[in-house]
Amino acid sequence: MNIRQCACVVVLALSAVSQVAQAAPLMPLPDIRTTHRVTQKYTCATGRILNVTYLNTSNGQSFAILPVKGKQMLFVNVMSGSGVRYQADVYTWWTKGPQANLYDATLGENAPPMLSDCVTIVR
């Protein structure tokens, strides 16, 4: 088999895998139903404005959706000694009352928040 034939086989294989992935149905999650959804607007110390959507589900889980470095991320609620803490990858969104901070764990345990003093805007 020459290089041209090998390249054709690789292209056909990748195409087939892509089509299977696109045709695969989403995994149903019948126990996770959103019961409450609210979007809060925050203004942070830097002047940045964040729109954060909070979701509560029928099975007791809570989620937050917020932009981090230009992309929307889904955060899940985890145990906290004070306030409400949400985790997504290396990021922590920590709220207490109307205030919140966004942390990046890769910056170190004692690093300041990447976004601090974010306060909900009351309409």
Salt bridges, closest charged atoms under 4 A:
ASP104 OD2 - LYS69 NZ 3.89
